[in-house]
Amino acid sequence: MLVATFLLSESKMAELSDSKKSVFIEVQCSNRLAATEDALYVIGGKWTLRIMIAILSGHTRFNDLQRTVKGISARVLSGELKDLEMNGLIKRVVLANQKPVVVEYQRTEYSKTLNDIITALADWGIKHKKKITART
């Protein structure tokens, strides 16, 4: 309830009557929570954002991705790539005209919607690390 109240501006809060406030706040909070849960379902895994950052940085081949994303196994990477493809964030491209056959994982136009999220998370992470390390 506190989170939803924070999301409303003071002028909006003043416009609402007391009886309507709690209903509106609860609905808004529920909608916001549901949308956030949906987003976290897609990008909230341990490896998902790491893989997307690697792909967005130009690493497109399986072995290159596995070397770039430290600690991920081939089996887990394969599963994560399938999930990213299913969610429309990457596309698997088979270059059969080359010998040996080359498989690349390329970003989709839709994946560009993650740029602001990744940038915001990285910026916050830098600030948070500075804040925490400044304590010691």
Summary of the structure (lengths in Angstrom):
residues: 136
radius of gyration: 20.7
end to end distance: 34.3
largest distance: 70.5
contacts: 320
relative contact order: 0.09
helix: 68%
strand: 10%
